[in-house]
Amino acid sequence: MIIVTGGAGFIGSNLVATLNAQGRSDIVIVDVLGSEGKWRNIAKSRFVDIVFPDEVEAFLAGRPAADAVFHMGANSSTTATDADDILRTNLRSSMQWWRWCARTRTPLIYASSAATYGDGAQGFLDDVETLDGLRPLNLYGWSKHAFDRWALGAEAGGESPPHWAGLKFFNVYGPNEYHKGDMQSLVAKNAAIIAAGDPVTLFRSHKDGYADGEQLRDFVYVADCVSVMLWLWQQAGTSGLFNLGTGAARSFKDLMEATAAAAGKPLEVQYRDMPLSIRANYQYFTQAEMGKLRQAGYDKPFWTLEQGVADYVGNHLLTADAYR
């Protein structure tokens, strides 16, 4: 049995679809489907049960172990302000899964975030030595950072799963992100707009050295995220925190150029001022340091921005069925 928390969400549902393609259907999804259409993310998937998060304690009681827990479930809103909800949903829930995996000797792969790096002033190096110096800019990033530090402390105290990995996801894009509303990637938001021949809107720059639309992010295709997660699951001697990006920062304009190319349309861009509510804490550059994962032995190439966007747009967004 494989447990996937957040299994109806973006990354989790892609993981479930890939496991199905590999012949695994003994999957328990832990999630809340709500009313945003998340059920469509798993409409084609095979699984044995769906458990609500508030049923987890009863579900795990007396259960001896699982082949793996992939803990993707969280409140991932970077604008969330309810600290108590974030504490319950992101931090306490992660502690619960960690302790169960430690007790039952079940491997654990969990979602951390590049939001833990804050403004990037301390760099984007996924080593333990720099961890205490990081200062996340929002509540979501703090919750992920707090659990990363807690997990390392638990491991140092002799309480940890047989092997584990916390993945600092950078800017992930790909199919099944449609329920995320304003948190969707710009590819999902703008592919149909570009295909219709209309202009897209990007933020102006409010920082010297960056032109409008040239703010940089490490965009990583969700297929690569799933590949890394499944590989780490099989690496019994490998545990720790790992960045999950491509190691190559690209601009938002690059992203839209790739989307336009995939849609077979010219790109027209309009610019607007960045809202004051996010301007002070806006990151102009993120780029994952990928040496640690490569040194651990992961040697598959990552999709380039152009390859990933072409697959996403051509095989999902501009088709009759955008879901995996």
C-alpha positions in Angstrom: 0.0 0.0 0.0 1.2 3.5 -0.9 -0.3 6.5 0.9 -0.4 9.9 -1.0 -1.6 12.8 1.1 -2.8 15.7 -1.1 -3.4 12.9 -3.6 -6.2 14.8 -5.4 -4.1 18.0 -5.6 -1.6 19.1 -8.2 1.6 17.2 -7.6 -0.1 14.4 -5.7 -2.6 13.5 -8.5 0.3 13.4 -11.0 2.1 11.0 -8.7 -1.0 8.8 -8.5 -1.4 8.8 -12.3 2.3 7.8 -12.7 2.0 5.1 -10.1 -1.1 3.8 -12.0 0.9 3.8 -15.2 3.6 1.7 -13.5 0.9 -0.9 -12.4 0.3 0.3 -8.8 -3.3 0.8 -7.8 -3.0 -0.1 -4.1 -3.1 3.6 -3.3 -4.8 5.4 -0.4 -5.4 9.1 -1.1 -5.7 11.5 1.8 -7.4 14.7 0.8 -10.5 16.9 0.8 -12.1 17.3 -2.6 -14.1 20.4 -1.9 -15.9 22.3 -4.6 -13.1 23.5 -6.8 -13.2 20.6 -9.2 -10.3 18.6 -7.6 -12.2 15.4 -8.2 -11.4 15.8 -11.9 -7.7 15.4 -11.0 -8.3 11.8 -10.0 -11.3 10.9 -12.2 -9.1 8.6 -14.3 -7.1 7.2 -11.4 -7.3 3.8 -9.6 -7.0 3.7 -5.8 -8.4 1.7 -3.0 -9.6 4.4 -0.7 -9.9 8.2 -0.1 -9.5 9.3 3.5 -10.4 12.7 4.8 -7.5 14.4 6.8 -9.6 14.4 10.0 -10.0 10.6 9.7 -6.2 10.0 9.5 -5.7 9.1 13.1 -8.4 6.4 13.0 -7.2 5.2 9.7 -3.6 4.7 10.9 -4.5 3.2 14.3 -3.1 -0.3 14.4 -2.0 -0.2 10.8 1.5 -1.9 10.7 3.2 -0.1 7.8 3.0 1.0 4.2 5.3 0.7 1.3 5.7 4.5 1.3 4.0 7.7 2.4 4.2 10.6 0.0 3.1 13.6 2.0 2.1 16.3 -0.4 -1.0 17.6 1.4 -0.7 21.2 2.7 -2.3 24.6 2.6 0.1 26.0 -0.1 -1.3 29.5 -0.3 1.5 32.0 0.0 -1.0 34.7 1.1 -2.6 32.7 3.9 -2.8 34.6 7.2 -4.5 32.2 9.6 -1.5 31.0 11.5 -3.5 28.5 13.6 -4.9 26.8 10.4 -1.4 26.6 8.9 -0.1 25.2 12.2 -2.7 22.4 12.1 -2.6 21.7 8.4 1.1 22.0 7.5 3.2 21.6 10.7 1.2 19.3 13.1 0.0 17.1 10.3 3.6 16.6 9.0 4.7 15.7 12.5 2.0 13.1 12.7 3.1 11.4 9.5 6.7 11.5 10.4 6.1 9.9 13.7 3.9 7.1 12.2 6.5 6.5 9.5 9.3 6.3 12.2 7.3 3.9 14.3 6.2 1.6 11.4 9.5 1.9 9.5 7.8 3.3 6.4 9.8 5.5 4.0 8.6 9.1 3.8 8.8 11.6 1.0 7.3 15.0 1.9 6.8 18.4 0.3 8.9 21.3 1.6 9.2 24.4 -0.5 11.6 26.9 -2.1 9.5 29.5 -0.1 11.7 28.5 2.9 14.5 30.5 1.2 12.8 33.8 1.7 14.2 36.7 -0.3 17.1 34.5 -1.5 19.7 36.6 0.3 21.2 33.5 1.8 21.2 31.7 -1.5 19.4 28.5 -2.5 21.6 25.8 -1.1 19.9 22.7 0.3 22.4 22.0 3.1 21.9 21.8 6.8 24.5 24.4 7.6 22.5 27.2 6.0 19.1 26.2 7.4 19.1 28.3 10.5 19.9 31.4 8.6 16.9 31.3 6.3 14.0 33.8 6.9 10.8 32.9 4.9 8.7 35.8 3.8 5.3 34.3 4.4 3.4 32.0 6.7 3.4 29.1 4.3 7.2 29.3 3.8 7.6 29.5 7.6 5.5 26.4 8.2 7.6 24.4 5.7 10.9 25.7 7.2 9.7 24.9 10.7 9.0 21.3 9.8 12.3 20.9 7.9 14.1 22.0 11.1 11.9 19.8 13.3 12.5 16.8 11.1 16.3 17.2 11.3 16.1 17.5 15.0 13.9 14.4 15.3 16.4 12.5 13.2 19.3 13.7 15.4 17.3 12.5 18.4 17.0 9.0 16.9 13.4 9.2 15.7 13.1 9.1 12.0 11.7 7.0 9.1 14.1 4.4 7.7 14.8 6.9 4.9 13.1 10.1 4.1 13.4 13.2 1.8 12.0 16.7 2.1 11.7 18.3 -1.3 12.0 22.0 -1.7 9.8 22.5 -4.8 10.5 25.6 -6.9 8.0 26.8 -9.4 6.1 23.7 -10.5 3.8 23.8 -13.5 1.9 21.1 -15.3 -1.5 19.4 -15.7 -4.0 19.2 -12.9 -3.2 22.5 -11.3 -6.5 24.1 -12.5 -8.2 24.0 -9.1 -5.5 26.3 -7.6 -7.2 29.5 -8.9 -4.8 32.4 -8.7 -2.0 30.1 -7.6 -2.0 28.4 -11.1 1.1 28.8 -13.2 1.0 31.5 -15.9 1.0 28.8 -18.5 -2.3 27.5 -17.3 -3.7 31.0 -16.9 -2.6 32.3 -20.3 -2.5 29.4 -22.9 -6.1 29.8 -24.0 -5.7 33.6 -24.0 -2.7 33.4 -26.3 -4.4 30.8 -28.5 -7.2 33.2 -29.0 -4.8 35.9 -30.2 -5.2 38.1 -27.2 -2.4 39.8 -25.2 -1.2 38.5 -21.8 -0.3 40.7 -18.8 2.9 40.6 -16.8 4.2 42.6 -13.9 6.4 45.6 -14.5 9.7 45.5 -12.7 10.2 47.7 -9.6 13.8 46.8 -9.1 16.9 48.1 -10.8 18.6 45.6 -13.0 15.4 43.8 -14.1 13.4 44.8 -17.1 9.6 44.4 -17.2 8.7 40.7 -17.4 12.3 39.7 -16.8 11.8 38.6 -13.2 13.4 35.1 -12.9 12.2 31.8 -11.6 13.3 28.2 -11.6 10.3 26.6 -13.5 10.1 22.8 -13.1 7.7 20.5 -15.0 5.6 18.3 -12.7 6.7 15.2 -14.5 10.3 15.8 -13.3 9.0 16.3 -9.7 7.2 12.9 -9.8 10.3 11.2 -11.3 12.5 12.5 -8.5 10.0 11.5 -5.8 9.8 8.0 -7.1 13.6 7.7 -7.4 14.2 8.9 -3.9 11.7 6.4 -2.6 13.9 3.6 -3.9 17.2 5.1 -2.5 17.3 3.3 0.9 20.6 4.9 1.9 19.6 8.5 1.0 17.8 10.9 3.4 17.7 14.6 3.8 16.5 17.9 2.2 16.7 18.3 -1.5 16.0 21.1 -3.9 13.7 20.3 -6.7 14.0 22.7 -9.6 16.0 22.5 -12.8 18.9 24.6 -11.7 18.2 27.1 -14.6 16.3 30.4 -13.8 14.2 31.7 -16.7 12.1 34.9 -17.0 8.3 35.1 -17.0 8.6 36.5 -20.5 10.5 33.4 -21.5 7.7 31.3 -20.1 5.1 33.2 -22.1 7.2 33.0 -25.3 7.4 29.2 -24.8 3.6 29.1 -24.3 3.0 31.2 -27.5 5.3 28.9 -29.5 3.5 25.9 -28.2 0.2 27.5 -29.2 1.5 28.5 -32.6 0.7 32.2 -32.0 2.7 35.4 -31.7 3.1 36.8 -28.2 1.8 40.2 -27.3 2.5 41.4 -23.7 1.0 44.2 -21.7 2.5 45.3 -18.4 0.9 46.4 -15.2 2.3 47.7 -11.9 2.9 45.0 -9.3 0.3 45.3 -6.5 1.7 47.1 -3.4 0.5 44.2 -1.2 3.2 41.9 -2.7 5.8 44.4 -3.9 7.9 44.6 -0.8 8.4 40.8 -0.5 8.5 39.9 -4.2 11.3 37.6 -5.3 13.1 38.7 -8.4 15.3 35.6 -8.7 15.1 32.0 -7.6 17.3 29.2 -8.9 17.8 25.8 -7.3 21.2 24.5 -6.5 20.9 21.0 -7.8 24.3 19.5 -6.9 23.1 17.6 -3.8 20.5 15.6 -5.7 22.9 14.9 -8.6 25.6 13.8 -6.1 23.1 11.5 -4.5 22.9 9.7 -7.9 19.9 11.2 -9.8 21.1 11.5 -13.3 18.0 11.9 -15.5 17.9 15.1 -17.5 15.2 17.6 -16.6 12.7 18.9 -19.2 13.8 22.3 -20.6 11.3 25.1 -20.2 10.4 24.9 -23.9 10.0 21.1 -23.8 7.8 21.1 -20.7 5.6 23.9 -21.9 5.2 22.4 -25.3 4.1 19.1 -23.7 1.7 20.8 -21.3 0.1 23.1 -23.8 0.0 20.6 -26.7 -1.1 17.5 -24.8 -3.2 19.0 -22.1 -4.2 22.7 -22.1 -5.3 23.0 -25.7 -7.0 19.6 -25.9 -10.5 18.5 -25.1 -9.4 16.9 -21.8 -6.7 18.8 -20.0 -6.5 16.3 -17.1 -4.1 13.4 -16.5 
